[in-house]
Amino acid sequence: MLTAENKTALLMVPGFGDALPTGAAKLAVDTLGRRIANDAYLPGQVMPTESELAGSLGVSRATIRDAIKVLSGKGLVRTARRYGTRVRPIDEWNLLDADVVSWHEPVHPRLVRIFAETTELRIILEPAAAELAAERATPEQIETIVEAAMALHPEQDDTQTMFAADCRFHATILEATGNGMLRQMRPLIVTMLRVSYEYGVLRQASEPVSRDGHIRVAEAIQRRDGSLASKEMARMLELNRRDAIGATANRSPLTR
């Protein structure tokens, strides 16, 4: 799970925030989301009734209804008068939703699959984002990107500092594009960084974090060289893709 220290660090990352409701409703959404993501309730299965769920969680039926609405919006469940609430097929889940990803237990094979596929998505999007950032970033954003790259020191084995710096680096580049759609990718990218750091998906990677690669991207953005920034970002993410493929191959077969 996300440590308290890293949670605090993430709150300083552009665009990161908790999308869940607060209080009892947050607890209900989080608990039920984890149950669904980790197969306590299987796709196609009818979930317990509102009364049963309210009793098991110690909350009101109204809170359960609010939680089900949130889960429905994330594509996890659907409700109907004739059968109640049913878990939807995994292909209908919003796997771009940072909450849905983070609800998976570290050992769940689907998490590795999500990581591998998200890495492919990053290879498509982030080089272009780096090119746009080179053109559009403010001086303050460039300063943050360079500072974050320089703060990566794998040899010091300080995971918390590395994680926070890596998140600032990638989230600020997306912010610096000025593109609203790319900005909305920030929570997902941050979640996948969390997977790589805390869930150990890349534990066997030869180079989980490339300080030199981050610095080359940052310096290209600083020089306003969009073409070079794109190439360096693509090169760095390709290392992640190879490690993600290896992690997927080393896990048990995945189902969807």
N, C-alpha and C positions, 0 to 999 in steps of 0.2 A: 504494500500500500504506500501511498505518497506520505513521506515523513512530514512532521509538523514544520521542520526547518525548511524543507523544500517547498512546502505549501506557502510559507511566508515569502520565500524568494520568488515564487511564481506570481504572487500578487503584484510584483513590481514589473512584470513583463507586459509590454503593450498588448492589449487585447485579451489578456487572460482574466477570467473571472468565473465564479461558480454560477452556472446557469440554472441550478436547481432552486426550488423554493426554500424557504427557511423553516426552522422549527420542526414540528412533528411531521409536516408534509415532506420536508427534505429527508427525514429519517425513513419515512414510508417509501418514497421514491427510490432512495438509495438501496434499501434492504430488498425491495421487490426486484429492482433492476439487477442486483447481484444474483438473486435467486434464478432469474430468467437466464442471465448470461452464463451461469454456471450449471444449467441443466436441472435445477431443482424442479422447474416447470418446463417441460419439453415443448418444442414447436408442435402446434396442433392440439395441445393439451388444454383442457378447461381448468382455469385456476380456481382456488377455493372461493367461496362466496365473500361478499363484503363483510358480513358479520364474522366469518371465520378469520379473515385476514386482520380485521380490526382487533379481534381477541388475541391473535398471535403476536401482534405488534404493540398492543396496548394503546391504541389510538381510536379515534371515533370513525364511524362509517363515512362521515363527510370527508375526513382526511384521506381515507382509502379511495374515495371517488376522485378526489383531487389528484392523488398519486397516479391513479389509472389513466387519467386524462393526460398527464405528462408522459407516461410510458407509451400511450397511444400515439402521441405526437412524435415520439422517437421511433415509431414503427414496430415496437415490440409486441403490442397486444391490440386486439380489437374486441369491441363489446357488441352484444346483440341481446335483445330481450329473450330470445328463445333458448340461449345457452349460457349467458353471462359473459365472462371475459375469457378469451382464448389467446394463447401465445401464437403469434404469427410466424410463418416460415422465416428462416434466417435470411433468405434472399430479400425479404421485405424490411429487414431491420436497417436503420440508418447507421451504417458502420462508419460514416464520416462524423458522427456525433462523438465528441470527446468523452462524454459520460458513458455511453454504451461501451466504448473501448475500455475505459478504466474500470468498469464493473467486472471484467473478466479476471479470474484468479491467475497468478503468474504461471501456473503449470498447465493452464488450459491450452490445448493445441490450437484452438481457433485464434488465440492471441498472436501466435507466431505467423499464422496465415495473414492476419490483418496487418501485422508489421511488414511482412514481405510485400504485400500489395500496396500499402501506403508508401513504402519506399519507392516503388515503381511510379506512383503518382507524384511523389516529390521530385523524381528525376525529370518528369515532364514539366512541372510547374516552377520549381525553385531556380533553375538556371535562368528562365525568362524573368523571374522576379528579381534576381540579382542584376540583370541587364537594365531593367526599369529603375531599380534603386540607384544604379550608377548615374542615371539621367535625372532622377527626380528627388533624391534624398536631400534633406536639409543638412546644413553643417552640423547641427546637433545630433541628427540621426547617424551621420557618418562617424561622428566622434564615438557614439555608443557602439556602433558596429565594430570599429577598430579596437575600442577598449575591451569589448567582449571577446574578440579573437585573441587578443594579447593575454587575457586572463585565463586562457585554457592551458593548464600545465599538467598533462597526464602523469608525468614523472613524480608529482607530489602526492598522488593518490588521495586527493581531496575531492571526493565525489560530489559533495554538496556545492562547493564553489564551481566546479566544472559544469554541473547541471545547470545552475543558475546562469552562468555565462553563456553556455550553449543556447539556452532558451532565449536570452536577450539577443544574441546574434541573429538567430533565424527569425524570431518574431519581429525584430526591428527592420530587417530587410523586407519582410512582407508589408509592414507598416509603411516603409519608405517608398513602396511602389505607387502609393496614392490610388491604388485600384481597390475598390470596395469588395469585390469578390475574392481577391487574394488575401485581403485583410481578414476575411472571415475564415480563412484556413488556419489562422494562428493557433486557436485552441487545439485543433487536431494535431498539428505539427508538434506542439509542446507535449501533448499526451504521448505521441510516439517517441519523443526524446525521453520521456519518463520511462516508457517501456524498456528502452535500450539501457538506461542507467539502473533502474531499480528492479526490473523484473528479470534481468539477466539474459535477455534474448541474444545479446551479442557477447555473452561471457567468453565465448571461444574465439572471438574476433582477433585477428592479428593486430589491428589498429583501430579500436573502437572509436577513438576521437583523434582526428588529425589536426593538431595545432597549426602546422605549416599550411595545410589546406585552407583552414579558416582565415589565416593571415593573408594568404594570396587572394582570396575572394575579397576580403576587407580592403586590401591595398588597391585592388582594381577598381572597387567602388569609389574609394577615396580619390583616385586619379580620373574618375568619370569615364573609365574605359569599360563600357557596357559589354562589348564582345568578349573581352578577357574575363570579366566577372562571370559571365554565363559559362564560359569554358571551364573555369576553375571550380565553379559550383558543381557542374556536371561531373567533373573528374572526382571530386570529393564524395559525391553521393553514389557514384559507381562503386566505390569501396563498400559503402553501406549495403548496396544491392547484392553484392557478392556474399557478404556476411549473412544477409537475410536469407538468401537462397540456401546457404549452408545450414543455417539454423532450422529452416523448414525441412530440409532433407534429414536432419538428425532427430526430428520429432516423429511421433506416431502419425499414421495417416489422418488427414483432417476431413471432417464431414461438414456439409453446408446445407 
